[in-house]
Every structure is written in C-alpha cells, then in structure tokens.
Amino acid sequence: MSKFWSPIVEKLVPYTPGEQPTHQKFIKLNTNENPYGPLPLVIDAIRAATDDGLRLYPDPTAADLKNAIASTLKLDVNYVFVGNGSDEVLAHSFNAFFHRTEPVLFADVTYSFYKTYCELYALRYREVCLNEAFEYDTRDYCVPCGGIVIANPNAPTGIGMRLENIEKILTQNSDIVVIVDEAYVDFGGESAVELLRRFENLVVLQTFSKSRSLAGLRVGFAIAQPHLIEALQRVKDSFNSYPVGRLALEGARAAWADHEWFEKTRQLVIADRDRMSEGLKAIGFRVLPSATNFIFAAHESVPGEKLFAALRSEGILVRRFSDDRTKNWLRISVGTSQDCALLLASTRKIVAGAVERTG
C-alpha cells in the first residue's frame, strides 16, 4: 500500500482477466474470444479509415454506428449509447443509475467486474445466491435495493434466463434501474431489447467483442429509453468525450452491417459448443446448459485444479475460478472445430490417466 493512495484504491480488488500469453503458443480457450475473425470487409473498412483523418478527433456521438444499431433494432437513435467496450458502458451505468443508500444486487456466481465497480464507486452491494443448479430465482430480487444487474446469459455459468423472468424482475422493481448484460446473447439467449418500450427502468448492454469478433477494437453499447441514455451521455461527457476511436467506429459499423458472416460464424460456434458439451458429458463431466460461446463443466472425480494444470501442460488454456462454489469447475471457450476436437482428445487422455491411477 502506498501512502499516496486514496482510501478507495486501498480497498479495490481489481478484475483479473484470463491469461493472455505472449511467448508460448497455446490453444486459447480461456477468454471467450470468437474463434472466427471478422469478415475481410471489416478489415478493409478499418484500413480505409487509416488516412489523414486520424489527426482529428473521432465523432463524439458515434452517430453513424448508433443509427445503424437503432435501424436494425427498429428503435429511435436516442435509445442507443456507444462506449469503449461494454465494460466502460457498465462502469458508466453503475455510476449513473445505482443508489448509494441501498445495496446493488447481483448473483454470487457472475461477472466479477460488478463487484469491482461497486467498490470503485463506493456502492453497497449484496450477492444473491444462485440455486443449486446455478439458476436465478426471481423472488430473490423482490427486496429493497439500489439497483440490479443481471448477466443474461450468465457468465461464467453460460445459463440463460427466460425473458418472462426478466420481465418479473423489472415489474417488481419499477423504481430502480435493472441492467441486463447481454454480452453473450447472440449464442442462444433471449434478448430483453423487445421489453425496452414497456419498461422505463431497463438498460440492455451488448458488445462487439463476442459474436461480432471485435474484442480487439473495444466497442460496446447500451439500449434504453432516452431519459436513461441522457444520463449515460452526461457521465460519458464528464469523463471522456471521445471514448471510441475512428478505426473502432468504422470496424464496428462494417461488422454490424454484415449479417451473413455474423450468422454463419454464430451457428458454427453453437454447433461446436454442443458437440463439445456432449463429448465432455460422455467422459463423466457435469456440463451446465449453455447459451453462450463457452461451457461450464466439472468432472465427477477429477478436481478442477488438476484438470486446469494438466490441460495447460498440453498447451490448452481454459479458465478456472477460485471461489468455493466454482473452484472445481472449468469455463471452456468454444474455439474452432479443430480446437474443440483437441480439447476433447486431451481431456479424455487426462481423465483416463487419473481414473487409472485411482483405480
């Protein structure tokens, strides 16, 4: 601890991202990146933007991208907010909407950045336990609170919540903002976007990092009624008026326009996810139902720590969390079909060896 730190910095527990190796070559199935790169047209759009215009600031309103998103979703453009990745949009949302007097509610097994943002903005919070099947119970969110954030589909579990349950939570909390974080919704979840016109307390977050293959550009967006978007705009313009660069805006706009590539790669990921899930179940894994581009799995007899280490020694990175409820589970991103096949082959070998040693 430094004597120059503020009291808030001293208390912060920063989010720990998945390992990003720079020297050794791994099959990376640990950070939920899309295994299929963006269409060449997206790269062309980025290249075309690398001209003399880079000396100028980007459009602070991200008007072209917001118009494209709004048109596809059949909403007015003042329903859309664009930021530097959905993490930044999340941060602004916590700052703009959540009360300091009552705790913010989110699941005990979910995206750990929610806790970090509460600590950063001095917000009280309460982690709500998922049930034994790692599912939400809407009754747990019918209590006084300062805000609610729900990852749907959830991470790291991959489980999606039905839209009717999102609607229940919105209805029973009409005086506070409910954020629905839909980073993975395109891989099988039900989007809450269709509820936006009916609920003035709903904020939906999405990203270009996952289904649009642009994690390296950092573009995310929120969709909400205009009075909530105005609050986000006020926070953003009091923090950084130009959060999304020219190249990112052009790449995101091109990616959004290419529905054919989006649909093709999305279906490839879903098919490989399902094959990988069945393959792991066949060798003794419990695999949660996934509506994302990853699976959450635990073996019936081989500890998660041993599996994690053994896979790493085989050149395959997956993600493991140390919390009591999840320490035996692995979160495995869906790679290419070849990546998934190699993951299954290595896992079969590791499990067979572990069973043989204990048999």
C-alpha positions as a Markdown table, in Angstrom:
| # | Residue | x | y | z |
|---|---|---|---|---|
| 1 | Met | 0.0 | 0.0 | 0.0 |
| 2 | Ser | 1.3 | 3.5 | -0.9 |
| 3 | Lys | 0.8 | 6.5 | 1.4 |
| 4 | Phe | -0.3 | 8.4 | -1.7 |
| 5 | Trp | -3.3 | 6.1 | -2.4 |
| 6 | Ser | -6.8 | 7.3 | -1.8 |
| 7 | Pro | -9.0 | 5.2 | 0.6 |
| 8 | Ile | -10.9 | 3.8 | -2.4 |
| 9 | Val | -7.8 | 2.5 | -4.1 |
| 10 | Glu | -6.7 | 0.7 | -1.0 |
| 11 | Lys | -10.0 | -1.3 | -0.9 |
| 12 | Leu | -10.2 | -2.1 | -4.6 |
| 13 | Val | -9.9 | -5.7 | -5.7 |
| 14 | Pro | -9.3 | -5.4 | -9.5 |
| 15 | Tyr | -10.9 | -7.7 | -12.0 |
| 16 | Thr | -8.4 | -10.4 | -13.1 |
| 17 | Pro | -8.7 | -11.2 | -16.9 |
| 18 | Gly | -7.9 | -14.5 | -18.4 |
| 19 | Glu | -4.2 | -15.2 | -19.2 |
| 20 | Gln | -3.0 | -13.6 | -22.5 |
| 21 | Pro | 0.3 | -15.4 | -23.3 |
| 22 | Thr | 2.9 | -13.6 | -25.3 |
| 23 | His | 5.6 | -16.2 | -25.7 |
| 24 | Gln | 4.4 | -19.8 | -25.6 |
| 25 | Lys | 1.9 | -20.8 | -28.2 |
| 26 | Phe | -1.4 | -22.1 | -26.7 |
| 27 | Ile | -4.8 | -23.1 | -27.8 |
| 28 | Lys | -6.6 | -20.2 | -26.1 |
| 29 | Leu | -10.0 | -21.3 | -24.7 |
| 30 | Asn | -9.9 | -19.1 | -21.7 |
| 31 | Thr | -11.1 | -15.6 | -22.6 |
| 32 | Asn | -14.3 | -16.3 | -24.7 |
| 33 | Glu | -12.9 | -14.7 | -27.8 |
| 34 | Asn | -14.6 | -15.6 | -31.1 |
| 35 | Pro | -12.5 | -18.2 | -33.0 |
| 36 | Tyr | -13.5 | -16.7 | -36.3 |
| 37 | Gly | -12.1 | -13.4 | -37.3 |
| 38 | Pro | -14.1 | -10.5 | -38.8 |
| 39 | Leu | -15.0 | -10.6 | -42.4 |
| 40 | Pro | -12.4 | -9.0 | -44.8 |
| 41 | Leu | -14.8 | -6.2 | -45.4 |
| 42 | Val | -14.4 | -5.1 | -41.8 |
| 43 | Ile | -10.6 | -5.1 | -42.2 |
| 44 | Asp | -11.0 | -3.1 | -45.4 |
| 45 | Ala | -13.2 | -0.5 | -43.6 |
| 46 | Ile | -10.5 | -0.1 | -40.9 |
| 47 | Arg | -7.7 | 0.2 | -43.4 |
| 48 | Ala | -9.7 | 2.8 | -45.3 |
| 49 | Ala | -10.0 | 4.9 | -42.1 |
| 50 | Thr | -6.2 | 5.0 | -41.7 |
| 51 | Asp | -5.8 | 8.2 | -43.5 |
| 52 | Asp | -5.1 | 11.9 | -42.8 |
| 53 | Gly | -8.4 | 11.9 | -40.7 |
| 54 | Leu | -6.6 | 10.2 | -37.9 |
| 55 | Arg | -5.2 | 13.6 | -36.9 |
| 56 | Leu | -8.8 | 14.6 | -36.0 |
| 57 | Tyr | -10.8 | 13.5 | -33.0 |
| 58 | Pro | -13.5 | 10.9 | -33.8 |
| 59 | Asp | -17.2 | 11.6 | -33.8 |
| 60 | Pro | -18.0 | 12.0 | -30.1 |
| 61 | Thr | -21.6 | 11.0 | -30.7 |
| 62 | Ala | -20.8 | 7.8 | -32.8 |
| 63 | Ala | -23.7 | 8.9 | -34.9 |
| 64 | Asp | -23.3 | 6.5 | -37.9 |
| 65 | Leu | -22.9 | 3.5 | -35.6 |
| 66 | Lys | -25.8 | 4.4 | -33.4 |
| 67 | Asn | -28.0 | 5.0 | -36.4 |
| 68 | Ala | -27.1 | 1.5 | -37.8 |
| 69 | Ile | -27.8 | -0.2 | -34.5 |
| 70 | Ala | -31.1 | 1.7 | -34.0 |
| 71 | Ser | -32.3 | 0.9 | -37.5 |
| 72 | Thr | -31.7 | -2.8 | -37.1 |
| 73 | Leu | -33.4 | -2.9 | -33.7 |
| 74 | Lys | -36.3 | -0.7 | -35.0 |
| 75 | Leu | -35.7 | 2.0 | -32.4 |
| 76 | Asp | -35.1 | 5.7 | -32.4 |
| 77 | Val | -31.4 | 6.6 | -32.4 |
| 78 | Asn | -31.8 | 8.3 | -29.0 |
| 79 | Tyr | -32.3 | 4.8 | -27.5 |
| 80 | Val | -28.6 | 3.9 | -28.2 |
| 81 | Phe | -25.4 | 4.8 | -26.4 |
| 82 | Val | -21.9 | 3.6 | -27.6 |
| 83 | Gly | -18.8 | 3.2 | -25.5 |
| 84 | Asn | -15.3 | 1.8 | -25.3 |
| 85 | Gly | -16.3 | -1.8 | -24.8 |
| 86 | Ser | -19.3 | -2.9 | -22.8 |
| 87 | Asp | -17.1 | -2.8 | -19.6 |
| 88 | Glu | -16.9 | 1.0 | -20.0 |
| 89 | Val | -20.7 | 1.2 | -20.6 |
| 90 | Leu | -21.2 | -0.9 | -17.5 |
| 91 | Ala | -19.0 | 1.4 | -15.4 |
| 92 | His | -20.9 | 4.5 | -16.6 |
| 93 | Ser | -24.2 | 2.7 | -15.9 |
| 94 | Phe | -23.2 | 1.9 | -12.3 |
| 95 | Asn | -22.2 | 5.5 | -11.8 |
| 96 | Ala | -25.3 | 6.9 | -13.5 |
| 97 | Phe | -28.1 | 4.8 | -12.1 |
| 98 | Phe | -27.3 | 2.9 | -8.9 |
| 99 | His | -28.3 | 4.4 | -5.5 |
| 100 | Arg | -25.8 | 4.7 | -2.6 |
| 101 | Thr | -28.3 | 4.2 | 0.2 |
| 102 | Glu | -29.5 | 0.6 | -0.7 |
| 103 | Pro | -27.3 | -2.3 | -1.9 |
| 104 | Val | -26.9 | -3.2 | -5.6 |
| 105 | Leu | -28.0 | -6.8 | -6.2 |
| 106 | Phe | -26.2 | -9.3 | -8.5 |
| 107 | Ala | -25.6 | -13.1 | -8.4 |
| 108 | Asp | -22.9 | -14.7 | -6.3 |
| 109 | Val | -21.6 | -16.5 | -9.4 |
| 110 | Thr | -21.5 | -14.0 | -12.2 |
| 111 | Tyr | -19.2 | -11.5 | -13.9 |
| 112 | Ser | -16.8 | -10.3 | -11.2 |
| 113 | Phe | -16.5 | -6.8 | -12.6 |
| 114 | Tyr | -19.9 | -6.0 | -11.0 |
| 115 | Lys | -18.3 | -6.2 | -7.5 |
| 116 | Thr | -15.3 | -4.2 | -8.7 |
| 117 | Tyr | -17.5 | -1.3 | -10.0 |
| 118 | Cys | -19.4 | -1.2 | -6.7 |
| 119 | Glu | -16.1 | -0.9 | -4.9 |
| 120 | Leu | -14.9 | 1.8 | -7.3 |
| 121 | Tyr | -18.0 | 3.9 | -6.9 |
| 122 | Ala | -18.5 | 3.3 | -3.2 |
| 123 | Leu | -21.7 | 1.4 | -3.8 |
| 124 | Arg | -23.1 | -1.0 | -1.3 |
| 125 | Tyr | -23.9 | -4.4 | -2.8 |
| 126 | Arg | -25.3 | -7.8 | -1.9 |
| 127 | Glu | -24.5 | -11.0 | -3.8 |
| 128 | Val | -27.6 | -13.2 | -4.3 |
| 129 | Cys | -27.0 | -16.9 | -4.2 |
| 130 | Leu | -27.9 | -18.8 | -7.4 |
| 131 | Asn | -29.7 | -22.1 | -6.6 |
| 132 | Glu | -28.0 | -25.5 | -6.7 |
| 133 | Ala | -28.4 | -25.6 | -10.4 |
| 134 | Phe | -26.7 | -22.2 | -10.8 |
| 135 | Glu | -30.0 | -20.6 | -11.8 |
| 136 | Tyr | -31.6 | -17.3 | -10.8 |
| 137 | Asp | -34.8 | -17.2 | -8.6 |
| 138 | Thr | -36.7 | -14.1 | -9.3 |
| 139 | Arg | -38.2 | -14.0 | -5.8 |
| 140 | Asp | -34.7 | -13.2 | -4.5 |
| 141 | Tyr | -34.8 | -9.8 | -6.3 |
| 142 | Cys | -38.1 | -8.7 | -4.8 |
| 143 | Val | -36.5 | -6.8 | -2.0 |
| 144 | Pro | -35.5 | -3.1 | -1.4 |
| 145 | Cys | -32.3 | -2.4 | -3.3 |
| 146 | Gly | -30.4 | 0.4 | -5.1 |
| 147 | Gly | -30.2 | -1.4 | -8.4 |
| 148 | Ile | -30.0 | -4.8 | -10.1 |
| 149 | Val | -27.5 | -6.1 | -12.7 |
| 150 | Ile | -28.1 | -9.5 | -14.4 |
| 151 | Ala | -25.8 | -11.2 | -16.9 |
| 152 | Asn | -28.1 | -13.0 | -19.3 |
| 153 | Pro | -26.9 | -15.4 | -20.4 |
| 154 | Asn | -24.9 | -15.6 | -17.2 |
| 155 | Ala | -21.1 | -15.8 | -17.0 |
| 156 | Pro | -19.3 | -18.0 | -16.1 |
| 157 | Thr | -22.2 | -20.5 | -16.0 |
| 158 | Gly | -23.5 | -19.9 | -19.5 |
| 159 | Ile | -27.1 | -20.4 | -18.4 |
| 160 | Gly | -29.7 | -18.1 | -20.0 |
| 161 | Met | -32.7 | -16.7 | -18.1 |
| 162 | Arg | -36.1 | -16.8 | -19.8 |
| 163 | Leu | -37.5 | -13.4 | -20.9 |
| 164 | Glu | -40.6 | -13.8 | -18.7 |
| 165 | Asn | -38.4 | -13.9 | -15.6 |
| 166 | Ile | -36.5 | -10.7 | -16.7 |
| 167 | Glu | -40.0 | -9.1 | -17.0 |
| 168 | Lys | -40.9 | -10.2 | -13.5 |
| 169 | Ile | -37.8 | -8.6 | -12.0 |
| 170 | Leu | -38.5 | -5.4 | -14.0 |
| 171 | Thr | -42.1 | -5.3 | -12.8 |
| 172 | Gln | -41.4 | -5.8 | -9.2 |
| 173 | Asn | -38.6 | -3.2 | -9.2 |
| 174 | Ser | -40.2 | -0.4 | -11.1 |
| 175 | Asp | -38.5 | 2.4 | -9.1 |
| 176 | Ile | -34.9 | 1.2 | -9.7 |
| 177 | Val | -32.8 | 0.5 | -12.8 |
| 178 | Val | -32.3 | -3.1 | -13.9 |
| 179 | Ile | -29.2 | -3.6 | -16.1 |
| 180 | Val | -29.3 | -6.7 | -18.3 |
| 181 | Asp | -25.8 | -7.5 | -19.5 |
| 182 | Glu | -26.2 | -9.4 | -22.8 |
| 183 | Ala | -22.6 | -9.9 | -23.8 |
| 184 | Tyr | -23.3 | -13.4 | -25.0 |
| 185 | Val | -26.9 | -13.2 | -26.0 |
| 186 | Asp | -26.3 | -13.9 | -29.7 |
| 187 | Phe | -25.2 | -17.5 | -29.0 |
| 188 | Gly | -28.7 | -18.7 | -27.8 |
| 189 | Gly | -30.1 | -16.2 | -25.3 |
| 190 | Glu | -33.3 | -14.3 | -25.3 |
| 191 | Ser | -32.7 | -10.6 | -25.6 |
| 192 | Ala | -34.6 | -8.1 | -23.4 |
| 193 | Val | -34.5 | -5.5 | -26.2 |
| 194 | Glu | -38.1 | -6.2 | -27.0 |
| 195 | Leu | -39.1 | -5.0 | -23.5 |
| 196 | Leu | -37.5 | -1.6 | -23.8 |
| 197 | Arg | -40.6 | 0.4 | -24.9 |
| 198 | Arg | -42.6 | -1.0 | -21.9 |
| 199 | Phe | -40.1 | -0.6 | -19.1 |
| 200 | Glu | -38.6 | 2.8 | -18.3 |
| 201 | Asn | -36.2 | 1.2 | -15.8 |
| 202 | Leu | -34.4 | -1.2 | -18.2 |
| 203 | Val | -30.9 | -0.9 | -19.6 |
| 204 | Val | -29.7 | -3.6 | -22.0 |
| 205 | Leu | -25.9 | -3.9 | -22.7 |
| 206 | Gln | -24.3 | -5.6 | -25.7 |
| 207 | Thr | -20.9 | -5.8 | -27.2 |
| 208 | Phe | -19.0 | -6.3 | -30.5 |
| 209 | Ser | -16.4 | -8.4 | -28.7 |
| 210 | Lys | -18.0 | -11.8 | -28.9 |
| 211 | Ser | -20.4 | -12.6 | -31.7 |
| 212 | Arg | -19.0 | -9.8 | -33.9 |
| 213 | Ser | -15.4 | -10.9 | -33.5 |
| 214 | Leu | -14.0 | -7.5 | -32.5 |
| 215 | Ala | -12.7 | -7.9 | -29.0 |
| 216 | Gly | -9.5 | -6.1 | -30.1 |
| 217 | Leu | -11.4 | -2.9 | -31.0 |
| 218 | Arg | -13.3 | -2.4 | -27.7 |
| 219 | Val | -16.8 | -1.3 | -28.7 |
| 220 | Gly | -19.9 | -1.8 | -26.7 |
| 221 | Phe | -23.3 | -0.2 | -26.4 |
| 222 | Ala | -26.4 | 0.3 | -24.3 |
| 223 | Ile | -30.0 | 0.4 | -25.3 |
| 224 | Ala | -32.6 | 2.1 | -23.1 |
| 225 | Gln | -35.3 | 4.7 | -23.1 |
| 226 | Pro | -34.0 | 8.2 | -23.9 |
| 227 | His | -34.1 | 9.6 | -20.3 |
| 228 | Leu | -31.6 | 6.8 | -19.3 |
| 229 | Ile | -29.4 | 7.3 | -22.4 |
| 230 | Glu | -29.2 | 11.0 | -21.5 |
| 231 | Ala | -27.8 | 10.1 | -18.1 |
| 232 | Leu | -25.1 | 7.9 | -19.7 |
| 233 | Gln | -24.3 | 10.7 | -22.1 |
| 234 | Arg | -23.8 | 13.1 | -19.2 |
| 235 | Val | -21.5 | 10.7 | -17.4 |
| 236 | Lys | -19.5 | 9.9 | -20.5 |
| 237 | Asp | -19.1 | 13.6 | -21.5 |
| 238 | Ser | -17.9 | 14.4 | -17.9 |
| 239 | Phe | -15.3 | 11.6 | -18.2 |
| 240 | Asn | -14.1 | 11.3 | -21.8 |
| 241 | Ser | -15.9 | 12.9 | -24.7 |
| 242 | Tyr | -14.1 | 10.8 | -27.3 |
| 243 | Pro | -14.1 | 7.2 | -25.9 |
| 244 | Val | -14.3 | 5.3 | -29.3 |
| 245 | Gly | -11.7 | 5.9 | -31.9 |
| 246 | Arg | -12.2 | 6.3 | -35.6 |
| 247 | Leu | -10.9 | 2.9 | -36.5 |
| 248 | Ala | -13.1 | 1.2 | -34.0 |
| 249 | Leu | -16.2 | 3.1 | -35.1 |
| 250 | Glu | -15.6 | 2.1 | -38.8 |
| 251 | Gly | -14.8 | -1.5 | -38.0 |
| 252 | Ala | -17.9 | -1.9 | -35.8 |
| 253 | Arg | -20.2 | -0.3 | -38.4 |
| 254 | Ala | -18.9 | -2.7 | -41.1 |
| 255 | Ala | -19.3 | -5.7 | -38.7 |
| 256 | Trp | -22.8 | -4.7 | -37.8 |
| 257 | Ala | -23.8 | -4.4 | -41.5 |
| 258 | Asp | -22.6 | -7.9 | -42.3 |
| 259 | His | -25.4 | -10.1 | -41.1 |
| 260 | Glu | -24.4 | -13.1 | -43.3 |
| 261 | Trp | -21.0 | -13.6 | -41.7 |
| 262 | Phe | -22.4 | -12.9 | -38.3 |
| 263 | Glu | -25.0 | -15.6 | -38.7 |
| 264 | Lys | -22.6 | -18.2 | -40.3 |
| 265 | Thr | -20.0 | -17.9 | -37.6 |
| 266 | Arg | -22.6 | -17.8 | -34.8 |
| 267 | Gln | -24.0 | -21.1 | -35.9 |
| 268 | Leu | -20.6 | -22.6 | -36.2 |
| 269 | Val | -19.8 | -21.7 | -32.6 |
| 270 | Ile | -23.2 | -23.0 | -31.4 |
| 271 | Ala | -22.7 | -26.4 | -33.2 |
| 272 | Asp | -19.2 | -26.9 | -31.8 |
| 273 | Arg | -20.3 | -25.8 | -28.3 |
| 274 | Asp | -23.0 | -28.5 | -28.4 |
| 275 | Arg | -20.6 | -31.2 | -29.7 |
| 276 | Met | -18.0 | -30.3 | -27.0 |
| 277 | Ser | -20.6 | -30.4 | -24.3 |
| 278 | Glu | -21.8 | -33.9 | -25.3 |
| 279 | Gly | -18.2 | -35.1 | -25.6 |
| 280 | Leu | -17.4 | -34.0 | -22.1 |
| 281 | Lys | -20.6 | -35.5 | -20.7 |
| 282 | Ala | -19.6 | -38.8 | -22.2 |
| 283 | Ile | -16.4 | -38.9 | -20.0 |
| 284 | Gly | -18.0 | -38.0 | -16.7 |
| 285 | Phe | -18.4 | -34.2 | -16.8 |
| 286 | Arg | -21.4 | -32.3 | -15.5 |
| 287 | Val | -21.9 | -29.6 | -18.1 |
| 288 | Leu | -24.4 | -26.8 | -17.5 |
| 289 | Pro | -26.7 | -25.9 | -20.3 |
| 290 | Ser | -25.0 | -23.1 | -22.2 |
| 291 | Ala | -26.5 | -20.2 | -24.3 |
| 292 | Thr | -23.1 | -18.7 | -24.8 |
| 293 | Asn | -19.8 | -19.3 | -26.7 |
| 294 | Phe | -18.4 | -21.2 | -23.7 |
| 295 | Ile | -19.3 | -24.1 | -21.4 |
| 296 | Phe | -19.0 | -24.5 | -17.7 |
| 297 | Ala | -18.0 | -28.0 | -16.7 |
| 298 | Ala | -16.9 | -30.1 | -13.7 |
| 299 | His | -15.7 | -33.7 | -13.6 |
| 300 | Glu | -17.3 | -36.2 | -11.2 |
| 301 | Ser | -14.0 | -37.4 | -9.9 |
| 302 | Val | -11.1 | -35.3 | -11.2 |
| 303 | Pro | -10.6 | -32.0 | -9.4 |
| 304 | Gly | -10.8 | -28.8 | -11.5 |
| 305 | Glu | -7.4 | -27.7 | -10.3 |
| 306 | Lys | -5.8 | -30.8 | -11.7 |
| 307 | Leu | -7.6 | -30.6 | -15.0 |
| 308 | Phe | -6.7 | -27.0 | -15.4 |
| 309 | Ala | -3.0 | -27.7 | -14.8 |
| 310 | Ala | -3.0 | -30.8 | -17.0 |
| 311 | Leu | -4.6 | -29.0 | -19.9 |
| 312 | Arg | -2.2 | -26.2 | -19.6 |
| 313 | Ser | 0.7 | -28.7 | -19.8 |
| 314 | Glu | -0.9 | -30.0 | -23.0 |
| 315 | Gly | -0.9 | -26.5 | -24.5 |
| 316 | Ile | -4.6 | -25.7 | -23.9 |
| 317 | Leu | -5.7 | -22.7 | -21.8 |
| 318 | Val | -9.1 | -22.8 | -20.1 |
| 319 | Arg | -10.4 | -20.6 | -17.2 |
| 320 | Arg | -10.7 | -21.7 | -13.5 |
| 321 | Phe | -12.1 | -19.6 | -10.7 |
| 322 | Ser | -11.1 | -20.0 | -7.0 |
| 323 | Asp | -14.4 | -19.2 | -5.3 |
| 324 | Asp | -15.8 | -22.0 | -3.1 |
| 325 | Arg | -18.8 | -22.7 | -5.4 |
| 326 | Thr | -16.8 | -22.8 | -8.6 |
| 327 | Lys | -13.3 | -24.0 | -7.7 |
| 328 | Asn | -14.0 | -27.4 | -9.2 |
| 329 | Trp | -15.4 | -26.0 | -12.4 |
| 330 | Leu | -13.7 | -25.0 | -15.7 |
| 331 | Arg | -15.0 | -22.4 | -18.1 |
| 332 | Ile | -14.0 | -23.5 | -21.6 |
| 333 | Ser | -14.4 | -21.2 | -24.5 |
| 334 | Val | -15.5 | -22.6 | -27.9 |
| 335 | Gly | -12.7 | -22.5 | -30.4 |
| 336 | Thr | -12.6 | -23.7 | -33.9 |
| 337 | Ser | -13.8 | -27.2 | -34.6 |
| 338 | Gln | -10.2 | -28.4 | -34.6 |
| 339 | Asp | -9.6 | -26.6 | -31.2 |
| 340 | Cys | -12.6 | -28.3 | -29.7 |
| 341 | Ala | -11.5 | -31.7 | -31.0 |
| 342 | Leu | -8.1 | -31.3 | -29.5 |
| 343 | Leu | -9.6 | -30.2 | -26.2 |
| 344 | Leu | -11.8 | -33.3 | -26.1 |
| 345 | Ala | -8.8 | -35.6 | -27.0 |
| 346 | Ser | -6.6 | -34.1 | -24.3 |
| 347 | Thr | -9.3 | -34.2 | -21.7 |
| 348 | Arg | -10.1 | -37.8 | -22.5 |
| 349 | Lys | -6.4 | -38.7 | -22.0 |
| 350 | Ile | -6.2 | -36.7 | -18.8 |
| 351 | Val | -9.4 | -38.2 | -17.3 |
| 352 | Ala | -8.4 | -41.8 | -18.3 |
| 353 | Gly | -5.0 | -41.4 | -16.7 |
| 354 | Ala | -6.5 | -40.0 | -13.5 |
| 355 | Val | -9.0 | -42.9 | -13.3 |
| 356 | Glu | -6.3 | -45.4 | -14.0 |
| 357 | Arg | -4.1 | -44.1 | -11.1 |
| 358 | Thr | -7.0 | -44.2 | -8.6 |
| 359 | Gly | -8.5 | -47.5 | -9.9 |
